[in-house]
Every structure is written in structure tokens, then in C-alpha cells.
Amino acid sequence: MRLWRFLFFLFVFGLAATARPLTRELPPLVPPPQPVVVPTPAVETLPNGLKVVILERHTLPIVTLTLAIRAGAEADPPQFPGTAQFVASLLNEGTTDRSAFEMAEALDGAGGSLDTEAEWNDSYASLSVLSDHTRLAFDLLSDMIIRPAFAPDEVERIRRQTLSALNILRHDPQYLADTLFERVAFWGTPYSHPADGVEESIRRLTPTDLRAFHARYYRPSNAILIAVGDLSPERAMSLARKFFGSWANEDSRVYASRVNATRRNAVPNRAVQQQPAGNAGQRQVIVIDDPQAVQTEIRIGHVAISRTSPDYGALTIANQVLGGPAENLLFSVLRSRRGLVYTAASELLCYRDTGAWEVKTSTRTDQTPKAVELILDQMKRLRDRSIHPEELKVAQDYLVGHMALDFETSQQVAEQLLKLLVDGLPLDYWSRYPQEIRSLTENDVWRVAHEYLNPRTAEIVLVGNAQNFKKDLKRFGAVRIIPLDDVDFASATLEQPANNVVSHR
């Protein structure tokens, strides 16, 4: 009997031991991600033109209010880049009725948080509070949007902060590469300037200039109020009427007088006098030469589509395959096979009027030409062949599954609604998005990649020690090298006027 038991247990444990490696080799079956259900919000427009969007969300006792203006950095006066951001930065720095300290004290007492920002197509103030303080939130938000003080002391403080930040960014290779790429890719459009401004414009902006921008764009007929969270549509509309109903669209004559004052303070706009060096329709390489750099920031891309393009969904999948956050061609080649980079990605910059497709990475100085070559090869590979069905499925699963992370909080829901409204997309867009993505085929993705991805005319922007790789760049196109100390993003030549070295061939 003991021998029989011994043999039995030996048999059972033997099976378990042999089965264990098999279970490790077989990945678990994971069902496809389920799409997020995004309710359609209630929408009403006040008599003054303010659009009010309300979405009930009772998961937490929090209310988020966002007031957005349909004008951002693309509305900056050409002679004053950075104006929209300067104005947005001052919204919470005091009003005609409250000081900055009083606003901060009231917000702290409500357990709230506040964010003000200017994006490319909109400027906004977003305020979150516990739902018990909803009325105060409407009061504070309306005050800062309608009646900002632009007090000289606060203007000077924000000016100093901005100039200090720009001085730091001037030595940040990532910022330099991103800004230079956008300057070149979006040349001739309102998106071809640094959104945060340049030192020259920030130094010259006055409270009168800021008030002129505010008078022109901060109007109820050009605004959207989004309320998301623990409140009913009836209460939200009642508070919107109370605190925003008397907001008037300013008389055009008042605006005109302020604009005339702004023009008197203006300097000639050097950024629109001539095109940068390079041949239209041909690939060019622009290098910011930093002799102290030990690696090179790389940006490669060109103009693509606006956010409302019917090809946006298919191009999003193509971008996911090329360099999206999950499995992608660039990471596989540059990192996994060659070990040239830590990470490599591509992204679509899609704005209301235009857009760009951009590859971003960095590598060791001596490997710069090889990394550029491999990036162009992968762009060509995606352009010239249809993607594999498995690549399509992986990209679709990621895009549909990732949606849940974009709608976790009231703040995120408000942000997503704001993007739809600013870009002119329907409010049920996200409800239809999963089905749209799932319906696209390999041929759909190949078509848009072939149409919009063209490595032969891509702009190549490099920031690094040019001495160690410039001789190997000629095969990629016309080469131009700008010393770091001579870079001037306000200039049409991208260099300070006294140092216009045209090109290096």
C-alpha cells in the first residue's frame, strides 16, 4: 500500500512538473478591450452667445468648470508671439474686484485647484472644487475671465518669470528641436512661432497690449463653458446665467482703440519678411550646433492634416504602427535591434487648420547619421507597403483600450469635450470613435500613409555637436548649420541679424 501511494504521488507531481513550463509558454487569453461609453452632454447657448456644455458625473463630489476661448497661440499678433500665453498666465493674478491673494485664499478654502493655459487653438481657465462650493467656482471663474486686472506689478512679475524660463529653455535641446521643427514645418502659417514667445516680444508687451488681446478674443460669443461633475444640468444652467449672463460682447470701437495702441508699440515683424533657407519641396537638414552636446536630438517630419480631416482615424493607426506608445517600427529597429536610442516615437500634431507628422528621438553624437537613415527607411517602409493584419489589430486594440485612461476624471472629461468643441467636432465623436477605428482596413491605412508620409521631402532638424557628424549629412539633403548662440526664433532666417550664415553644403 505504501509503495502504491508513493508511485501515485510520484505520478501526480511528475505531471504537475511537466505541465508547469507549458502553462508559462502559453499566454493568457485576453478579450479585446471594451470601448468607453461617453454620455452625450447637455448643451445650451445663452443670449450673449456663450455656449454652455454640461455633463453630470456623480462618481465623486467634485465639480470641474472650464471656460475656454476659441483663440490661442495661433491668434498671437505677428509682432508679439507669446501674447495668448501671457494673457492666460495673468487670469488668476487678480481681477478688478479681487486681488491674487484673495482669489487663492478663496480657492484654497474650497479645496480647489486652478489651471490656466493657452494652447494653439484655445485659451482656458479650469477650476475644480468640492461640489459644496460649486457656486463659488462659478463666481471665481467668471471674475477672472471677464474682469482680469492686468495690474502692472503682476505683469512685470509674469514677464520676469517668462524671461527666466525662456533663458533656461534656450539651452534645452528638446525644446530647441521641437521649436525649430515647428518653425520650419509650419512656415507661413500662424503656428510657425514659439507659443511661449521670444525674449524680444515678452520684453515689449505692455498691459495695454494684453488688454487689447483680451478685448478682441475674450467674448461670450467666442467662448465655451464646460461643467462636468456632481451637479445637475438645471443647477449648472442657473449658475451660468447668474454669473455669465451679463457678460457682454465688447463694443468694436473699444477694441479698435486698444489695437491702435498696440500697433504703435509694435516693432517690425522680422519673421514674415522672407522664407528660411532651403528649397521648397526638397528635403533639408537644419542643425543647431551645440559643441557641448554629447547626444543629438532628432526631429523628422512634415506638414500633414488638420484635426477635422476625414483621414484622421486611419492616419492615427498609421502613426501607431510607425511610432506609437505600444509596439512600433521605430522602437523595434532603433532600440531593440540596433541599440541606438532609449526611445523613439512619432506623433501627429493636428490643429484646427493644419497639422504635422513628426518623428522624435535622440541618440549618441557619433550615431546621428545612422539614426537618421534608419528613421527615413522606416518611414519609407510604412509608406510603400500595406501593414500586416496583426499590426492593424494591435494598433486598433491599443487606441480603443487607451480611451478609458482619457476619461477617468472630471478634469479629463472636460478636456476631451473642450477639444471636440474647439476643433469643431460633434459631441458624440468619442462614442463613435471605437467603431470607426475597428472598421478601418489595412488598405485604408496604407492609402493615408502613402498620401501623407513622404520621407523624400521631410524636414530634418538636429540639435547636437555638428562637428562630429556634419560631413555625413550631405546625402540627406541641403544642410544648414546654425551656431547655438546665434539662434533667433523671431527671425525669418532663424539667426540673429548680424550672423546670417546661409548654409553649409
Order of alpha helices (4+ residues) and beta strands (2+ residues): alpha-beta-beta-beta-alpha-alpha-beta-beta-alpha-alpha-alpha-alpha-alpha-beta-alpha-alpha-beta-beta-alpha-beta-beta-alpha-alpha-alpha-alpha-alpha-beta-beta
